[in-house]
Amino acid sequence: MKYIILLLALLLVASCGESDNSTEVKTTTHTIALTDFLETASEMKVSAGRENFWKIVDEVDIANNTLSSEIFKYKSKSYELPSVEDKKYQITMEALDLDGFVLGRGISKLIDTENLESNYKIFMTPLNKAISTTSEETGLEQSVRNLKGHTVTNLPDGRVLIVGGEDASGFTSRVFVYSPDTQTAQELANNNKKRAYHTATFYYANPEEKTEPRVLISGGYNIEGYVSNAEIYDPSDNSIRILAPQPISARINQAAVLSPKGFIYLFGGKYINNESEIYSSDIVLFNTYQEVFSTSSDSLLTNGVENATANYIGGNKVIIAGGNDANKVYKQVYSFDVDSRKIEEIGILNTARTMHKSVLYNNKVYFVGGFSTISGTNFSEPVSQIEAASASTVFDNVFCQLSKARGRFAMNFVNAKSIIISGGDNGDKNPILESEIVKLDKNRCDRYVTTISLNNPRHSSESVLTTTGLSVIVGGTSQNLSSDATPVEIIAVDPRYFK
């Protein structure tokens, strides 16, 4: 409720700020009569009941497919749009309270600027606070509750693809497309395969022109066994096309990377051979032009592993690290050349890790968290260290220590330099409530926020940063398996942490 009071006070005294743009820029002020403020799961649709005043830069930035807006003397971030319809724009917003503290961030859908007086809902999310959404609000229904083994993939038009997974009812074939601007999801009608622990890799069918976007959905497992049918999702018409079975693709827990030339490489994973589970040392190539999988016998990891990470680092190099087999968690870090298709071990981590995450920033790959021990199907000894590697070197120093050791967490960038680590598992399959933020642009640990608590502790969730500037956390397993568990949580982070 305090956020509502602050917003109402702000609206009573605020006036439209001056534009930072050139004096030649034409601006239009329009009124939005209804503001939706997201404070809690039970009060998501609270109206502030006052008018907001906007400035829309409508001529200069259209040519660049970007749009700037201002509200209450605070300039918001501009987001690139895939296309701009005639006289329709996507509007982002940030607001200040009376003391100059950033109160919230929100976004509208595409809006017709000729109809300036129409009532239009603006969703606002309090900064540094996780907001849970119910199944009824998102349209995701029960399938996303307590979900694990699913994938969450950003699409170039700003939407988010959610595929498959395993929940309390078993494996699912359901596919949703989530729209961050409305915070709702559409379930796709399809006959695709049930699968979990698969990969979903975005690519362009025409990589030279960056046209014909697609998503390769590969591998996975269901009650019938390992899935050998890959699928291709087409965002232009929301269609999913099932490919003929290719046994070489029937693996789980692989790491996938798209190369600049449009080929997808999959590293490691687990599969069945003569009724025995095999931890793969193979590197599998998916030819996006011919839509076939193949392996190279002279490109092998030293050890067969699942749950490794892989990142394209530039210079035709991919960095692969960590992972586990049935008995051991590994420290090895590899460099793979996508042109020669040769692989070499470039060093070892200070701490073995699996079920970790990795990100690329400033020509380095950072390895975050994970578990260092496996016993049967149980992972233990969660890792707090963040380590880094370049294309040819694993650095000896530990870049950072997380405030809470964890594996099986969700992680995404919140801006160009900083990542948010949400939830996770402490090694005893106890889900973690807290999130924390780490800045990567210095050779020391900058943890800015360690107190953003999720509404439901969860591990095995997945997250992405959306074009709205909001982090969306999807699925995950909580100790609470009741109907009170929530499918999606949304976090907006105060941008002042990243200056």
N, C-alpha and C positions, 0 to 999 in steps of 0.2 A: 504493500500500500504506500510505503514511503516514496517509491518511484513515481506513483501516480500523483502524489501531492507535489513533488518537485516538478514534474512535467506541467501540471496545471499552473504552478507559480511562474514557471518559465514562460508559458504561453501568454500570461497576462502582461508581462513586462517586455517581451522580446520584440525586436523589429528586424526587418530584413537587412543582412549585412551587405557591405559594398563589395562588388566583384573585384577579384584580383586580375581579371583579364583586361585586354586592351580596350580603350574607350570606343573602338570601332565595333566591338562586339555588341550585338543587339540582345537584350535580355527581356524576358517576359515574366511577369509575376502572376501567379495563379493561386487560388485558394483550394485547399482540401478540407472538407467539412468534417471528416471522420478519421480519427487516428486510433488504430488498434495497438495497444501496448501489451507486450507479453511479460507478465510478472511471475505468475505461477501457472502450474498445469491447470488449476481450477479457475484461473482468472485470465485466460489468454485473450479473451475478447472484451477487454475493458476499454470503453471510449473515453478519451480525455474531454470531449465535448467542446473543444475550442477550435479556432482556425489556425492553420499553419501557413506561413508565407514562404514561398519558394522563389528562387531565381533559376531559370533554365537558360543555359547558354545554348542557343539553337541554330547558329549558322556556322561558326568557325569550326566546331568540333565534329559536325556531321560528316564532313569530308573524311575525317579520320576514324569515323565510327566510334567516337567516344562522347561522353556527356558529362559535364560538371554541374553540380548543383550546390546551393548554399542554403543554410537554415540558421537563423539566430547568430550570425557573425562567425559561424564555424564552417570552413570549407570541407566538403566531403571528398573522398577518394573518387577518381574517375575510373570507370571500368570499360574495357574494350567490349564492344558488342559485335557479334558475328554478322549482323545486318541491322539496318535501321529502316523501318517502314516509313513511308511518307507521313510526316506530321505525327509520328509516334515515337516516344522515347522511353528509355528505362531510367528511373530516377532512384538514386541512393540518398540516404540522409544520415546525419549525425546531429545530435542536439546537446546543448550545454545546460547545466543548472545555474542557479544564481551566483554560485561561487566560482564559476568557470570550470567546473569538473565535468568531463564528458559523461553524459547520463546514459545514452543509448544509441543504438545503430539500427537502421531498418532499411526496407526497400519496398518499392511498389512494383507492380507488373508494368507491362507496356501500357501507356496511357495516351489517349488522344488529346493533344493539347488544344484542339479547337473547342473542346467541351470542358472548359476550365472550372466551371462551378459544380461539376458532378461530384457526388459523394464517392470517395474512393478510399479503400482501406490501405493504410500504411502499417506494416508490421514492425514494431520496435522491440528489440531485445535488450534488456539491461546488460551493461558491460560487466565482464568478470563474474558472470553468474550463469550456471547451466540451467536451461529451460527444457523441461520434459514435455513432449507432446503425446497425446493419446492416440490410439489406433483410429478412433472416430475422427479426430482432427486431421490426421495425415492421410487417411485412406489406405494405410499400409496393413491394417487388420492384424489378426493374430499371428500371421506368418513371420513377422519380424520380431516378435517377442522372444526373448531368450534364444536368439539365433546365433549360431556360430558356423564357421566354415563357409560363409557367404563372401561375396565380393562387392565392392562399392567403387564405381569408376566414374570420373568426371567426363562429360561429353562437351564438345566444342561450343554447343549452343547454351551452355550454362546448366543444363539438367544433369542429373546423377542417375546412373544405372545401377540397380541392386539386383543381384542374381543369386538364386539358389540358397543353399545352406542346410543346416540341420537344426531343428528345434525339438521341443519336448514331444512333438507328435511324430518325429522322424525326418527323413529327407524330403526336401521340397523342390519342385520345378518352377516355383513362382518367380516372376520377373516383374519388377516395378521400375518406373521412371519417376524420380522425385524432382519436383520443381521448387528450387529454393525461393523464388520470388513469391509464390503463394503458400509455401510450406505444406504442399499436398503432393500426393503421389497417384500415379495411374498404373493400374495393373494391366499388363499386356496379355492379350489372348494368344496363346500359342500351345504347341504340342511338344515343347522341348523336354529335354531329359532332366530327371531329378539328379542333383549333384551337389556335393559339398567338398571343400578343400581343393577347389579348382583354381584356375586363373582366368581373369577377364582383362585383356590387353587392348587398349585403344590403338588404332592405326588408320592411315589413309590408304584407300585402294589406289589412289593416284598421289604418291608421296611427293613427286616433283611439284605439283600444283597445289598440294595440300587440299585436295577435294575428295569427295566420296568417303566420308568418315565411316569407320566400321569398328566393331569390337569382337575380338576372337575370344570365345569362351571354350576353354580346353581342359580336359582331364576331369578329375573329381572321382567321387565314390558315392554309391548308394547301396541300398539293401541287396541289390543284385550283384554288386562287385564294382570293379573299376570301370569307369565310363570311357569308351573308345570313340564315341561320336562327338566331335567338336561342333560348335555352332558359331554362326556369324550373325551379329546383331547390326541392323542398319538404322541409324537414328532418323533418317529422312522420313521413313514411314513406320517406324517402330516394329519392323518385321524381324523374325528370327528364323534363320535357314539352317537346317541340320545337315551336316556333311556325312558322307558315307563313313562307316567305321574304319578307323586307322589304329590298330592295336598299339603302335608306338606312342600314341598320345594318351594312353590309358594310365595316367599317373596322378598322384596326389602330392600336395605340398611342394610344388615346384616354384622356382623363382623365374619370372618372365621379364624380358627386356626387349624393347623395340629399337632396332638400329635405324640410322638416318636413311638408309636405302630401302626401308620398308619391310625388312625381314624381322621376324620375331624369334628370339632365342629363349629356350627354356632350360634351366639348369637344375640338376639333381631330381629329387622326388622319389616316390616309392611306388612299386608296381608288383604284380604277381607273375611268377614264372614257375611252371611245374608245381603249382600249389604252394610255393614258398614266396614270402614277401622279400623283395629285393630293394635295397637302397641304391639308387642309380648314381653312377659317376658319369653318365652320358650327358652330352649337350645336344638337345633336340632343336632342329630348325623348322620353323613354319614359313613356307614360301607363300606370301600373301597374294602373289600373282597367280600361282597355280593351285593354291589352297591344299597343299600337301605337306606332310611332316617327313623329316628325314633325320638321320644321325650321322656323325662323322666318327669313324673308328679311331682316328688319331687325335681327337679332342676329348680328353677325359679328365675329370677331377681326380685328384690323388685318392680320395676316399668317396665312396657312395654316401650321399647325405640327403635328407629332406630338411625343409624349413631353413635353408640358407637364404641370404639376401643377394640381390644382383642390381647393379646400377650402371647405366651408361654414363661414362665420365668425360666423353669427348675424345678426339684423336683416335677414333675407331676402337676404343678400349671399353671393356666392361669389367667392373670389380665385383667379385663374388666372395662371400665371407660366411664362415660359421656353418651351422647346421648340425644335424645329429644322425646317427644310425641307431640300431636297437640297443647299443651298449655304451655309446660314448658321445659326448658333445665336443665339437672340433674348434680349433683356433685358426685354421688355415685361411689365408686370403690369396685369391687368384686374380690374375689379369688375363682377360680373354680378348684376342684381336678379331674383330668381326670381319676383317678383310682376309687375313690368312687363315682364320679359324684355328689358330694355335692358342694354347693356354699355358701359362706358367705360374708357379707359386711364387709370390713376391714377399711373403713374410708371414708372421703369426701375430695374433692379437695377444695382449697381456692376459685376457680372460677369455676362456672358451665360452661360446654363447650360441643358443638356438632359441627360436620363438622370439627373436629380437626384431628391430626395425632398422632401416638405413635410409639416409637422405643424401642428396648431392648438393653441396654449396661451395662456391668459389673454388672449383676444381679439386675438391676433397669429398670423399664419402665418409659420413659420420655413422658409426654403429652404436645403437642406443639399446640399453637394457638387455633383457633376455634371461635365459636360465643356463647354468653351467653344468648341471648334472641331470642325468636321466637314469631311471630305474624302472624297467618295464614300460608302462605307459605313463608314468608319473615324472614330471619335471620338477626340479627343486633347485635350491640355492640361486635365488633371483639375483640379477646383476644390476648394479647401480652405475657402473662406469660407462662413459661415452668415449669411444676411441675413434681414430680417423686414419684414412689411407689416401694416398695419391694414386696416380696411374701406375707408379712403379715402386712405391715405398709404403710400408706400414709404419706409422709414427710410434716411437717408444713411449712418449708421454701420454698420460690419460688426459683428455681434453676437459672432462667435466665429471662430476659425481651427481647423479640424481639425488634428490632429497629422500626418495623412497625407491628401493630396489624393486624391480617388477619385470615381468614378461607378459606376453599375450595381451598387450595394450593396444590402444588406437593412437595413431600419431599423424599429424599433418602440419604443413606450414601454416602460420597465421599471418605472415607477411614475407617479404623477400629474404629475411635474415633469421627468423625465429620460428621454432616449432613448439607445438603443444602436445604433451604426452598425457593421455586421458585413460584413467582406469587401469586395468591390468590385474595380474595374479601375483600374490606374494610367495608362490611356491608351494602352498598348501591348498591350492584351488580356492582360496578365499579372495573374492573380488575386492578391488581397491576403489575407494570413493573419490580420492583426490586427483586433480590434474595439476601439472606444472608446466612452465614455459621456460625454454632455454634459448638464448640468443647465440648465434653461431659466428658472428663476425669478429670475434676477438679470440686471442689465444688464452683465454681464461673463462671460467664458468660464470655466466651471468644468468641467474635464475630469478626472473622478475616476479612471477606469481606462483605460489605453491598452495594457495588456499581456494582455488576454484573447485568446489565440490560438485560432483555429479549428483543428481537426485536419486539415482540408483547405482550402487556399486556394481561394476560389471567388468568382466574380462571377455576376450575373444570378440570384441566389437571391432568395427572398421570405421574410419572417418576420412573426410575430405574437406578442403577449404573450397567453398563455393564462390561463384562470381559476385555474390552479395557481400562478401567479406565475413560471412559467418561460417564457423566450423560446424559440420553436421556429423554427429556420431550415431551410427546405425547398428542396431542389434546388440549382441553381447549376452552373456550368461550372468545372472545375478543369483545371490543366495535366495532371494525372494522369487519363487517361480509362480506366484499367484497372478491374478489378473491385474494387480497393481503395477506390475512391471511395465516399463514404457518402451516403445520401439525406437524412438529417436530423441536425442538431446541436442540442443543448439547452444553454441557459445559464441558471444561477441566479446572481443578483447579490446581493452582501452588502447588506442594507438599510441598514447604517450609512452608506453613501455618500450617502444621500438625506435625512438629518435636517436 
